[in-house]
Amino acid sequence: MNYFFLLKPPLKNLNSEIDIVNVSPSPIFSYSKSKKLILHYFYSNGKEWIFNDICSLDANQTITINSKDLNLDLNNHSVFFSLNKEKQNNTAALKDEKYHISKIAWRANIKIKSVNSSTSYQGELPGAMIQKNLTLVSCSPMIQNHPSIKNYFYLVNLNYLPEIKEFNLDILNSDKKIISSLNCYTNTVNLIDLNHLKINFNSNMYIFTSKTGGGIPIYFSIDNSERMSLEHTHPPTEYVVHGNRFLFQRLKKSFWKS
Amino acid sequence: MYIKKLIYFLRNFLKIKPLIYNYPINKYASVSDSFFYRNDFIKTVFFLSNIASHTNPQIKQKDFVKIYIFSNTGEFLKVLNFTLKPFETKKIIFSDLNLKSNYGSFYVFHNFNENELLVKNKSFVTERGYLGFSDNSIFWNFVHGNHNSAYLSKKNKIKSLMTMSFFINEYFPQLTFNDCDKFDLVFTNSENMNVKYRIKTYDSENKIIDDKKFKLNSFNTTKASFENNDKKIKFVKIFSKMYFPRPVIFKYYSKYFDVLHG
């Protein structure tokens, strides 16, 4: 199964939205058929996972949820979504249910919207990730250096245990020099305002790395006229195809974390 | 290898445990997405990185890159050659290239000397990097590459890795379209043959609104455009003998646009 999430809007005039789709992207590559499931949103209070059911979603049905619909302050809660076979109660550990299994991932459309525009990417948080000790190496050319542009970084972390722990994240340049060190938290949609770091982002590539935590790295930019961009970086395995891709992930991570 | 290729072909053709992407025949091959560029009211930038520094950064080596550019009608326009230093990333701005086509496709193939580890592990480097699109050439809206579309043969021929079947397959982009005024679905064809597509659009009750069919010739690119001022189109489905016809999507709003891979 996959989990999904809402991004905290970094500015007051923006809001967050998600299309959650109970339709297979590609029947031939899906081992699971679409069936009626219960859509929940959940968040951690540090001790347990607090679950709320939203609705049941029929096979081949889609729902769009705006942050305003949930009556939840995204500054105080990092909100995740799951589609489950049964109604979920508050729990001390998330369970990775085996469905929506597919060679082509079942994704959601994760959006940030303004009055006149919208930006999005196709995202998911694979259930297999929540039991792992994650680390991070994200190489990004997506930080834009112009006086009219603001840049933000999201790191979406989810673990099956609800504990909210701090971990360190470094921003490096391509010479491996640490240009900033930041704190992130587990079970959180971490939002980092890169504009407050007083870094002149004038290179074509930056490396966001952590030895003790990880997640989905997402880059958001907005200009004074509300042009917006939202995209994640590839995990290190995506620079090779076929064969032993995880070897190359290990090589890349060990280089940037050493 | 040729026997394996025949087995994969039959599996794909007959829809028996098909592959998403074929395997390159050349064990030293470099793989690329079939990237989309445009030079109309929206401009394109591509961030070209030394990929050897991503796959095995301990070895600091140069990356010799060839970028093959095609027009929307499949005409080969030019090849660009670059030598990247270790960890170097370059911006390729398409409006600076004096291309005679307003849109089309391009392929990025990397080559570096010390690649034995890739060969030993039966892996291939693949370029699925980052594209930006802009209406003012200042602010860039990013999307990453999303296919392992093709590889470069020993004879410098682009060979498709996209898998095809005898049967029609469907692909459902997992997003809604009823928030935008207009959208384009962009398809490129890295095959040496025509590929037919059929796109059906649906309203919120899953009733068909539109049914478009088109044929894409070899190395052609098409932008299938859909007006949606009344916001009736909510979903699209794509039908093709190609197993994974995932498009690049542009959604247009009253101001600006969104770009994503479907």
Interface residues (C-beta under 8 A of the other chain):
Chain A: D19 V21 V23 S24 P25 S26 P27 I28 F29 N60 T62 T64 K103 I104 W106 R107 A108 N109 K113 N116 S117 S118 T119 S120 Y121 Q122 C139 P141 M142 Q144 H146 S148 I149 S174 D175 S203 N204 M205 Y219 S221 D223 S225 E226 R227 M228 S229 L230 E231 H232 T233 H234 P236 E238 Y239 V240 V241 H242 G243 N244 R245 L247 F248 L251 K252 F255 W256
Chain B: K15 P18 I20 Y21 Y23 V31 F47 S49 I51 H54 T55 N56 P57 Q58 F87 E88 T89 K90 K91 L117 L118 N121 K122 S123 F124 V125 T126 R128 Y130 G132 D135 N136 I138 F139 W140 N141 F142 V143 H144 N148 N169 E170 Y171 F172 P173 Q174 L175 T176 D179 C180 N206 K234 F235 Y243 F244 K251 Y253 S254 K255 Y256 F257 D258 L260 H261 G262
